[in-house]
Amino acid sequence: MLLYYFALFILGTLIGSFLNVVIYRFQTGKGLGGRSMCMSCGKTLHWYELLPIVSFVIQHRRCTKCKSKIAWQYPIVEAITGLVFVALAAKYYMPGATLWQFLAPLLFAVFCMCLLIVISVYDLKHMIIPNRLCYLFIALTFLNLFISPAGITVPELWHLLGGILLPLPFFLLWYFSDGKLMGFGDIKLMIGIGFLLGIAMGIAALMIAFWSGALVAIVLLFFRKKRYTMKSEVPFGPFLVLGTFIMYAFGTCLVQLFPYFSL
């Protein structure tokens, strides 16, 4: 079993390496094809310089030619994606289930989470949530409600209402503050989160997002006073993604510990 999860982690890091390419090239006019290269000197990278996490460590975080530093984003995204693969596989693993019963929800979950990883890192780098990626996430989570041949069941109806009700208070906050207190991209992201998690789990994800965001903001203010002040902007998208992943992957366990999550 450990070998199975280790293989999934390695697969996840490889996908994470691809996600880094998407993050770097998205909306730059560059396609996803072509060889990878050093962003400082333009050196074409060999296969052994592209091994997820390993190459970063062996090369001591530097390009082998120009010695410029490689961003921490690359191994972090690769490691996170690997851990996401393991967590989602553990969530959907059911002894005796057919391959399709296991793969269908897993592939959907993996695609959604990879999309959210790209959105969150892009938001961190550019302080904006890309519309195309956000709309794709909304479309996927909405269409997923109708996959059952029996139509919309009662739990799925709550998920449908979650996509409407979850972002509503924040839309009103955005509208009456003329966009000063809340970014509209975060609100659009909440629509997909509501479709994915439903109302109760969606609210729990928002609580985690606000708590973790507040904690990070306090840490930044305390330890990096010269760069951050009370007026500094901190992107909220990554915290929304964090809360969404925690509730999606571990929500069942959390409901058992904190039953109010299921209300």
N, C-alpha and C positions, 0 to 999 in steps of 0.2 A: 504493500500500500504506500509506503514511504517513497518507493521508486516511482510509483504512478504520480504522486503529487510533485516529486522533484522534476519529472519530465514535463508536467504542466507548467511548473514555474519557469523552466528553461524556455518552453514555447511562449509563455507570457512575456519574458524579457525580449525575445525576438520580435514579437508584435509591438512591444514598447519601443524598440529601436525604430520600427516603422512609424509609430506615432510621433516620435521626435522629428522625423522627416516631414510629416504632415504639419506639425506645429510650426516648424521653421519655414516651410515653403507656402503655407496657406495664405492666399490673397497677396502673393508677391509676384504673380505672373509666371512663376516657375512650376513646371509639371512635377509629378512624383517620380518620373523616370529619370534615367541618367545616373552616373556614378556619384557617390558621396565624396565630398572634398572638405578640406580645412577651410573654415570661414575666414581665417586671417591671411593665409598665404596662397590658397587655392590649390594646394597639393591634393591630387587624387588619392583617396584612401584605399589601401589594400584590404582584402577580406579579414586578415588577422588584426587589423586596426579597427574593425567594426564589430568585434565580439562584444555582446552586451555585458556591461559591468566589468568584465575581465580586462578588456583593452584599456579601459579608463584607469584601472588599478596598475596594470603592468607599465603603462606609459607615464605613470606618475602625474596624471591629469594634464599632460602636455602633448602638443603636436610633435611628432618625431622629427620634423624638418625645421619649423620656425620656432619651436618651443613655446608657442603661445598657449595660454591656459585653456583647457576645455571646460565648458560650463558644467556645473553640478547638475543642471537640469537633466542631462542625458542619462547618467546612471540612476538617478532618482526615479525618473519616469519609467525606466526599464524595470527597476526593482518593484515599484508600485504595481505595474501592470502584471508582473509575475505573481505577486501576492494576490491580486484581484482574481487571476485565473484560478489559483488554488482555492480561495475562499468560495468562489461561485461553484466550482466543481464539487466541493464538500457540501454545499447547500443542496445541490440537485442530485447527488449520489443516492440512489435507492437500490438496495439489493433486490435482484429479480426483475428490475425494470428493463424494458426493451431498449435497444440502442436509440431509437427515435424518441422514446419518452424521456430519455436522459439528454440527448443532444439538442432537441428542438428548443426547450426553455434555456438550456445553457448557452447556445449560440446567440439567442436573442439577448440574454443578459450580458454576455461578453461584449457584443456589439454596442449595446447601450452604454456600458461602463467605459469602454474604450472611447466612445464619443464624448462622454463626460470628462474623461481625463484630458482630451485635447482641448475641450472648452475651458476647463479650469486653468490649465497651464497657459493657454492663449490669453485668458483674462488676466492672469498674473503678469504676463509680459507686456500686454498692450492696454490693460485697463478697459477692455471691451469684450462683450460676448458676441461672437460672430453670428449674424442672423441665419446664414445658411445651415450651420451646424445645429443651432438651436431649433430651427423649424424641422430639421430632419429628426431630431430627438423627439419633438412633439408628435410628429407624424407616426413614428415607430411605436411610441407608447400608446397613442390613440388607436391605431390599427390593431394592436395586440389585444385590445378589449373585445374585438369581434372575431377572434380566431376560433372560439368555441362554436361548433356546429349548432348548438342549442340557442345561440344568440347571447344577449347580455343577461347574465345571471345577477343575483342580488349583490354579491361581493363586487362584481365588475361594475355594477351601477354606482356603488360607492366610489370606485376608482374614477368613473366618468364624472361624478360630481366633484371629486377631489381636484380634477383639472380645472374646474370652474371656480370653486369656492376657495381653494387654497391661495391663489394669487389675488383674490378680490380685495382684501383689506390693504394689501401692498400697492395695488393699482390705485386705490383711492388715495393712499398716502402720496404716491407719485403724482397723481393728478392735481391734488390740492396744494402740493408744495412746489409745483412747476418743475418737478424732476430733481429738486435739490436734496431730498432725503432718501431717495431710492432710485436706482438705475432701472430703466425699462427692460434692459436685457435680463436682469435678475428675475423680473416678473414673468417674462416669457419662459424662462427656464423653469419657474415654479409650475407652469401649466403642465409641462411634461412630467415633472416630479409628481404632481397630483394624479395624473393618469397612471403613472407607474406604481405609486405607493398607496393611493387612496387617501381619504381624509385623515384618519387617525394616525397612520404611519407617516403621512406627509407632515402633519403638525409636529410629530416627534422629530422628524428630520430637520424641520425649521428650528426647533428648540436646540438641537445639537449644533446647527449652523451658527445660531446667535451666540451660544455659550462659547464655542470654540473660537469664533471671530472676536468676541470680547476679550477672551484670554490672550490671544495673539496680539491684539491691539495694546493691551496693558503691558505685555512683555516688550513690545517694540518701543513703547513710550518710556519704559523704565531703563532699558539697556541701550537704546539707540536714540538718545534725546536729540542729538544734533541733526539726525535725518528725519525724525518723525515728531510731529506735534499733534495737538488735538484737532487741527484742521487738515491733517494729512489724510488722503484717501487710501483706503485699503479695499481691494476688490472683494466682493462678497460671494462671487460665483464659486471659487474653490471651496468655501465653507458649506455652501449649498450642496455641492457635489460630495463632500465628505459626509454630511448628514444623510444624504440619499443612499450612499453606498453602505453605511453602517446599518441603516434600517432595512435596506433591501437584502443584504447578506446575512445579517444577524438579528433581524427584527423579531423572528419567532422566539429566539432565546430571550430577548429583551422584554417581550410581552410577558413571558413567564416570570421574569424578575420584577417587572413594573407593569402590573395589569392595566393601569390607566392608559397605556399606549393602545390598547385594543378597544377603547370606548368609542 
